[in-house]
Amino acid sequence: MAVQICEIFTPYISDGENNRPQLIDDYPLLNGEGWIDKTEQSTGNIIPDPNLISIWVRTSSETIALIEADDNYMVLWSADITAVPESTNL
């Protein structure tokens, strides 16, 4: 199983104080996989329309293929990785 990193546009779910990617609810990450919010905006600054945030995800190439086939999400790019730099926090 190849491991990849990718950037995805995903709708978000907000509780009024925090946002979380809808993608994480629809595609639960496996042990060792992770994501990071690349929108880098506070909840109050994210407009509700369009309801999108950008996240980087580390996951299997198989999971990325499933996400790419899902019309609810847009995979902007993906790349094979052999190691994750500590600075990404993925």
C-alpha positions in Angstrom: 0.0 0.0 0.0 1.5 3.3 -1.1 1.3 6.2 1.3 0.6 9.6 -0.2 0.1 13.2 0.9 -2.5 15.3 -0.8 -4.4 18.6 -0.5 -8.2 18.5 -0.5 -11.0 21.0 -0.5 -13.7 19.7 1.9 -16.8 21.2 3.4 -16.5 21.8 7.1 -18.7 21.2 10.1 -18.8 24.0 12.7 -19.9 23.9 16.3 -19.7 27.7 16.4 -16.2 27.7 17.9 -14.3 25.1 15.9 -14.4 23.6 12.4 -13.7 20.1 11.5 -13.5 18.7 7.9 -16.5 16.8 6.7 -14.0 14.5 5.0 -12.8 13.1 8.3 -16.4 12.0 9.2 -16.9 10.4 5.7 -13.4 8.8 5.5 -12.2 8.0 9.0 -8.4 7.9 9.0 -6.6 4.8 9.8 -3.9 4.4 12.5 -0.9 6.5 11.5 -2.7 8.7 9.1 -3.3 12.3 9.7 -4.5 15.7 8.5 -3.7 19.4 9.0 -5.9 22.4 8.2 -4.1 24.5 5.6 -6.8 27.2 5.4 -5.1 28.8 8.4 -8.1 31.0 9.2 -9.9 31.3 12.5 -13.5 30.1 12.6 -14.9 33.6 12.6 -13.1 34.5 9.4 -14.3 31.6 7.3 -17.3 32.5 5.2 -20.1 30.0 5.2 -20.6 30.1 1.4 -18.8 28.4 -0.1 -18.4 26.0 2.8 -14.9 24.9 2.1 -11.6 24.5 3.8 -8.3 23.2 2.5 -6.6 20.3 4.3 -3.5 18.2 3.8 -4.0 14.5 4.3 -1.6 11.6 4.7 -3.3 8.4 3.7 -3.2 5.4 1.4 -3.3 5.8 -2.4 -6.5 3.6 -2.3 -8.2 6.1 0.1 -7.2 9.0 -2.1 -8.7 7.2 -5.1 -12.0 6.9 -3.3 -12.0 10.5 -2.3 -11.2 11.6 -5.9 -14.3 9.6 -7.1 -16.5 11.4 -4.5 -18.2 14.6 -5.9 -18.3 16.1 -2.4 -14.5 16.7 -2.4 -11.8 18.1 -4.7 -8.3 16.6 -4.5 -6.0 19.4 -5.7 -2.8 17.4 -5.8 -1.3 14.2 -4.4 2.2 12.8 -4.2 3.9 9.6 -3.1 5.9 9.9 0.1 8.5 7.8 1.8 8.9 9.9 4.9 6.9 12.8 6.4 9.0 15.8 7.5 8.4 16.6 11.2 7.4 20.1 10.3 4.1 19.0 8.6 2.7 17.6 11.8 1.1 14.9 9.8 
